[in-house]
């Protein structure tokens, strides 16, 4: 092969590579611009939610204290319980807002992983609220109050409650079971939609439509109950068992200063202790808001631990515990408080730092 041909071949190859590189760069720039538009819109949406979001209290937490809530008169909450439940509800809500604001800042950097990132953090926020609900049910409410709240909730929701994260946690559903329950809900929605639409027509046979909806509702129930194992059916019966509503306001005083020192979560929990150590070493880089939220969480946790301790020493509560739906133990309560901190207050990176240091 002559040098001219070799030179021509090399020139063609180099030209092809350069053109491919230029094309690739142009495609990358186009993708970056398209992604930047999407991330800007999502970032703006998160910031707008912070302004217009209406919060009336999380189920099993703040809604129990709402002035127009059924539970305001039915649950016989003590004043201290109301204060601490509102404090827990507020810190969860503020943590949610802070987390969304952090996500918006991250989206402003036009990250390539924004879809997975948002999915993970939305899941973290949902789980943080669920663990907050479990803090309420496993320590801030008395055992009889927790029993009444769960029973009333499932009486209203029935098998539809199986789709709620808290109920799934209490029922110990597997991922396969959750999928089957979602399918049962989807089938019901798909079949019931035409009947609901038909009921709006002027000449609709309402009796016939209602009969059709009743059949679909029965099928939805049967499909949902069929997912449960024998042990879960027994658990469901326990959760829905009608019990006398508490009618005596419990004696739940605020812990004294010595009790607050003794029940400091950083002394009782490896997770909280590690968080404190990392913060003292200036490694965790907590923001002012995060420090404030953790201080509120510590106070709520101390109250719950103090009330659990008081209940354990009461013979009357010990006898009542035979019918307990949600165990009130220091270990369980602390576990949920830790998850509120890790999933709701700390960022993903900070959570990994704590877990790596444990």
C-alpha positions as CSV (number, residue, x, y, z in Angstrom):
1,X,0.0,0.0,0.0
2,X,1.4,3.4,-1.0
3,X,2.0,6.2,1.5
4,X,-0.7,8.2,-0.2
5,X,-3.3,5.5,0.4
6,X,-2.1,5.1,4.0
7,X,-2.3,8.8,4.6
8,X,-5.8,9.0,3.0
9,X,-7.0,6.1,5.2
10,X,-5.7,7.6,8.3
11,X,-7.3,11.0,7.4
12,X,-10.6,9.3,6.8
13,X,-10.5,7.4,10.1
14,X,-9.5,10.5,12.0
15,X,-12.2,12.6,10.3
16,X,-14.8,9.8,11.2
17,X,-13.6,9.8,14.9
18,X,-13.7,13.6,15.1
19,X,-17.2,13.7,13.5
20,X,-18.4,10.9,15.9
21,X,-17.0,12.8,18.9
22,X,-18.6,16.1,17.8
23,X,-22.0,14.3,17.2
24,X,-21.7,12.6,20.6
25,X,-20.9,16.0,22.2
26,X,-23.9,17.6,20.5
27,X,-26.2,14.7,21.7
28,X,-24.8,15.1,25.2
29,X,-25.4,18.8,25.2
30,X,-29.0,18.3,23.9
31,X,-29.6,15.7,26.7
32,X,-28.2,18.1,29.3
33,X,-30.4,20.9,28.1
34,X,-33.5,18.7,28.1
35,X,-32.7,17.3,31.5
36,X,-32.0,20.8,32.8
37,X,-35.5,21.9,31.8
38,X,-37.0,18.9,33.6
39,X,-35.0,19.3,36.8
40,X,-35.7,23.1,36.9
41,X,-39.4,22.4,36.7
42,X,-39.3,19.7,39.4
43,X,-37.1,22.0,41.6
44,X,-39.7,24.8,41.2
45,X,-42.5,22.4,42.0
46,X,-40.8,21.3,45.2
47,X,-40.3,24.9,46.3
48,X,-44.0,25.8,45.5
49,X,-45.2,22.8,47.5
50,X,-43.5,24.3,50.5
51,X,-45.6,27.5,50.1
52,X,-49.0,26.0,49.3
53,X,-48.9,22.7,51.1
54,X,-51.8,22.4,53.6
55,X,-51.0,20.3,56.6
56,X,-53.7,19.3,59.1
57,X,-51.9,16.6,61.0
58,X,-50.6,13.1,60.2
59,X,-52.8,10.1,60.8
60,X,-52.3,8.6,64.3
61,X,-50.3,11.7,65.3
62,X,-51.4,15.3,64.8
63,X,-54.9,14.4,63.7
64,X,-55.6,12.9,67.1
65,X,-55.2,16.4,68.6
66,X,-57.2,18.4,66.0
67,X,-59.9,20.4,67.6
68,X,-62.5,19.0,65.3
69,X,-61.2,15.5,65.3
70,X,-63.3,12.6,66.5
71,X,-60.4,11.6,68.8
72,X,-60.4,15.0,70.6
73,X,-63.3,13.8,72.7
74,X,-63.2,10.1,72.2
75,X,-59.6,9.3,73.2
76,X,-59.2,11.0,76.6
77,X,-55.8,12.4,75.8
78,X,-53.9,14.1,78.6
79,X,-52.6,17.6,78.1
80,X,-49.0,16.4,78.1
81,X,-49.9,13.8,75.4
82,X,-51.5,16.5,73.3
83,X,-48.4,18.7,73.5
84,X,-45.9,15.9,72.7
85,X,-48.1,14.5,69.8
86,X,-48.3,18.0,68.3
87,X,-44.5,18.4,68.7
88,X,-43.9,15.1,66.9
89,X,-46.3,16.0,64.1
90,X,-44.7,19.4,63.7
91,X,-41.1,18.1,63.6
92,X,-42.1,15.5,61.0
93,X,-43.7,18.1,58.9
94,X,-40.8,20.5,59.2
95,X,-38.4,17.7,58.4
96,X,-40.4,16.9,55.3
97,X,-40.2,20.6,54.1
98,X,-36.5,20.7,54.8
99,X,-35.9,17.5,52.9
100,X,-37.9,18.7,49.9
101,X,-35.9,22.0,50.0
102,X,-32.7,20.0,50.0
103,X,-33.9,18.0,47.0
104,X,-34.7,21.2,45.1
105,X,-31.2,22.4,45.7
106,X,-29.8,19.1,44.4
107,X,-32.0,19.3,41.3
108,X,-30.6,22.8,40.6
109,X,-27.3,21.1,39.8
110,X,-29.0,19.2,36.9
111,X,-28.0,15.7,38.1
112,X,-28.2,12.7,35.8
113,X,-29.6,10.5,38.6
114,X,-32.5,12.8,39.5
115,X,-35.3,10.2,38.8
116,X,-33.9,7.5,41.1
117,X,-32.8,10.2,43.6
118,X,-36.3,11.6,43.9
119,X,-37.8,8.2,44.2
120,X,-35.5,7.2,47.0
121,X,-36.0,10.4,49.0
122,X,-39.8,10.3,48.6
123,X,-39.7,6.8,50.0
124,X,-37.5,8.0,52.9
125,X,-40.0,10.7,53.8
126,X,-42.9,8.2,53.7
127,X,-41.1,5.8,55.9
128,X,-40.1,8.5,58.3
129,X,-43.8,9.4,58.8
130,X,-44.6,5.8,59.3
131,X,-42.1,5.4,62.0
132,X,-43.4,8.6,63.6
133,X,-46.8,7.0,63.6
134,X,-45.4,3.9,65.3
135,X,-43.7,6.2,67.9
136,X,-47.2,7.5,68.6
137,X,-48.8,4.0,68.8
138,X,-46.0,2.3,70.7
139,X,-45.2,4.9,73.4
140,X,-46.9,8.3,73.3
141,X,-50.4,6.8,73.5
142,X,-51.3,4.3,76.2
143,X,-51.9,0.7,75.2
144,X,-55.6,1.1,75.5
145,X,-55.6,4.3,73.4
146,X,-53.4,2.7,70.7
147,X,-55.8,-0.3,70.6
148,X,-58.8,2.0,70.2
149,X,-57.2,4.1,67.5
150,X,-56.1,1.1,65.3
151,X,-59.5,-0.6,65.8
152,X,-61.5,2.5,64.8
153,X,-59.2,3.2,61.8
154,X,-59.5,-0.4,60.4
155,X,-63.3,-0.3,61.1
156,X,-63.5,2.7,58.8
157,X,-60.9,1.5,56.2
158,X,-61.6,-2.2,56.3
159,X,-59.4,-4.2,53.9
160,X,-58.6,-0.9,52.0
161,X,-56.3,-0.2,55.0
162,X,-54.0,-3.1,53.8
163,X,-52.6,-0.7,51.2
164,X,-51.4,1.8,53.9
165,X,-47.7,1.6,54.9
166,X,-48.4,1.5,58.6
167,X,-50.9,-1.3,58.4
168,X,-48.6,-3.3,56.1
169,X,-45.9,-2.9,58.7
170,X,-48.2,-4.1,61.5
171,X,-49.4,-7.0,59.4
172,X,-45.8,-7.9,58.3
173,X,-46.8,-8.2,54.6
174,X,-44.2,-9.4,52.1
175,X,-43.4,-7.5,48.9
176,X,-45.3,-10.2,47.0
177,X,-48.4,-9.7,49.2
178,X,-48.2,-6.0,48.7
179,X,-48.2,-6.5,44.9
180,X,-51.3,-8.7,45.1
181,X,-53.1,-6.2,47.3
182,X,-52.3,-3.4,44.8
183,X,-53.7,-5.6,42.0
184,X,-56.9,-6.2,43.9
185,X,-57.3,-2.5,44.4
186,X,-56.5,-1.8,40.7
187,X,-59.0,-4.5,39.5
188,X,-61.7,-2.9,41.7
189,X,-61.0,0.6,40.4
190,X,-61.1,-0.5,36.8
191,X,-64.4,-2.4,37.1
192,X,-66.1,0.1,39.4
193,X,-65.2,3.2,37.3
194,X,-67.9,2.6,34.5
195,X,-70.5,2.1,37.2
196,X,-69.6,5.3,39.0
197,X,-69.7,7.2,35.7
198,X,-73.0,5.6,34.8
199,X,-74.5,6.6,38.1
200,X,-74.2,10.3,37.0
201,X,-76.6,9.8,34.0
202,X,-80.1,11.2,34.4
203,X,-81.8,7.9,33.7
204,X,-79.4,5.7,35.6
205,X,-80.9,2.7,37.5
206,X,-79.3,3.5,40.9
207,X,-80.5,0.3,42.5
208,X,-78.9,-1.8,39.8
209,X,-75.7,0.2,39.9
210,X,-75.4,-0.1,43.7
211,X,-76.0,-3.9,43.4
212,X,-73.1,-4.0,40.9
213,X,-70.8,-2.0,43.2
214,X,-71.7,-4.2,46.1
215,X,-70.6,-7.3,44.1
216,X,-67.3,-5.6,43.2
217,X,-66.8,-4.6,46.8
218,X,-67.3,-8.1,48.0
219,X,-64.9,-9.4,45.3
220,X,-62.3,-6.7,46.4
221,X,-62.7,-7.9,50.0
222,X,-62.4,-11.6,49.1
223,X,-59.3,-11.0,46.9
224,X,-57.6,-8.9,49.7
225,X,-58.4,-11.4,52.5
226,X,-57.2,-14.3,50.4
227,X,-53.7,-12.7,50.4
228,X,-53.4,-13.1,54.1
229,X,-51.7,-16.1,55.8
230,X,-53.5,-17.8,58.7
231,X,-51.2,-15.9,61.2
232,X,-52.1,-12.6,59.5
233,X,-55.8,-13.3,59.6
234,X,-55.4,-13.9,63.3
235,X,-53.5,-10.6,63.5
236,X,-56.2,-8.8,61.6
237,X,-58.8,-10.1,63.9
238,X,-56.8,-8.9,66.8
239,X,-56.4,-5.4,65.3
240,X,-60.1,-5.1,64.6
241,X,-61.4,-6.5,67.8
242,X,-63.8,-4.1,69.4
243,X,-62.6,-2.9,72.8
244,X,-63.9,-0.4,75.3
245,X,-62.7,3.1,74.4
246,X,-60.5,4.7,77.1
247,X,-62.6,7.1,79.2
248,X,-60.1,8.1,81.8
249,X,-57.4,10.6,81.1
250,X,-54.1,8.9,81.9
251,X,-51.7,10.3,84.4
252,X,-48.7,11.0,82.2
253,X,-46.6,13.8,83.8
254,X,-43.6,15.5,82.1
255,X,-40.3,13.9,83.0
256,X,-38.3,15.7,85.6
257,X,-34.9,17.2,84.7
258,X,-33.1,14.2,86.3
259,X,-35.3,11.8,84.2
260,X,-34.5,13.7,81.1
261,X,-30.7,13.3,81.8
262,X,-31.2,9.6,82.6
263,X,-33.3,8.9,79.5
264,X,-31.2,10.9,77.1
265,X,-31.4,9.0,73.8
266,X,-27.7,9.5,73.1
267,X,-27.1,7.4,76.2
268,X,-29.5,4.6,75.3
269,X,-29.2,4.3,71.5
270,X,-26.1,3.5,69.5
271,X,-27.5,5.4,66.5
272,X,-28.1,8.6,68.5
273,X,-24.8,8.2,70.3
274,X,-22.9,7.8,66.9
275,X,-24.8,10.8,65.5
276,X,-23.6,12.9,68.5
277,X,-20.0,11.8,68.2
278,X,-19.9,12.5,64.4
279,X,-21.4,15.9,65.0
280,X,-18.9,16.7,67.8
281,X,-16.1,15.8,65.4
282,X,-17.7,18.1,62.8
283,X,-18.1,15.3,60.4
284,X,-21.8,15.1,60.0
285,X,-22.3,18.8,59.0
286,X,-25.8,19.1,60.4
287,X,-27.6,22.3,59.5
288,X,-29.2,24.6,62.0
289,X,-32.6,23.3,61.1
290,X,-31.5,19.7,61.4
291,X,-30.1,20.3,64.9
292,X,-33.3,21.9,66.0
293,X,-35.4,19.0,64.7
294,X,-33.1,16.5,66.4
295,X,-33.5,18.4,69.7
296,X,-37.3,18.2,69.3
297,X,-37.1,14.5,68.5
298,X,-34.9,13.9,71.6
299,X,-37.5,15.6,73.8
300,X,-40.4,13.6,72.3
301,X,-38.4,10.4,72.7
302,X,-37.6,11.1,76.3
303,X,-41.3,11.6,77.1
304,X,-42.2,8.4,75.4
305,X,-39.5,6.4,77.2
306,X,-40.6,8.0,80.5
307,X,-44.3,7.0,79.9
308,X,-43.3,3.5,78.8
309,X,-41.2,3.1,82.0
310,X,-44.1,4.3,84.1
311,X,-46.5,1.9,82.4
312,X,-44.2,-1.1,82.9
313,X,-44.1,-0.4,86.6
314,X,-47.9,-0.4,86.9
315,X,-49.5,-3.7,87.8
316,X,-52.8,-2.6,86.2
317,X,-51.1,-2.0,82.8
318,X,-49.2,-5.3,83.2
319,X,-52.5,-7.2,83.5
320,X,-54.0,-5.3,80.6
321,X,-51.0,-6.1,78.3
322,X,-52.5,-9.6,77.6
323,X,-54.6,-7.9,74.9
324,X,-52.0,-5.5,73.7
325,X,-52.1,-4.9,69.9
326,X,-48.8,-2.9,69.7
327,X,-46.2,-3.7,72.3
328,X,-45.0,-0.7,74.4
329,X,-41.3,-1.4,75.0
330,X,-38.3,0.9,75.2
331,X,-36.5,-1.1,72.5
332,X,-39.3,-0.8,69.9
333,X,-39.9,2.9,70.7
334,X,-36.3,3.8,70.4
335,X,-36.0,1.9,67.1
336,X,-38.8,4.0,65.5
337,X,-37.2,7.2,66.9
338,X,-33.9,6.3,65.3
339,X,-35.6,5.8,61.9
340,X,-37.3,9.1,62.1
341,X,-33.9,10.7,62.6
342,X,-32.2,8.7,59.9
343,X,-34.9,8.8,57.2
344,X,-36.6,12.1,58.0
345,X,-34.1,14.5,59.4
346,X,-30.7,13.4,58.0
347,X,-29.9,13.4,54.3
348,X,-28.9,10.2,52.4
349,X,-25.2,11.0,52.7
350,X,-25.5,11.7,56.5
351,X,-27.4,8.5,57.0
352,X,-24.7,6.5,55.3
353,X,-22.1,8.2,57.5
354,X,-23.9,7.2,60.6
355,X,-24.5,3.6,59.4
356,X,-20.9,3.2,58.4
357,X,-19.7,4.4,61.8
358,X,-21.9,2.0,63.8
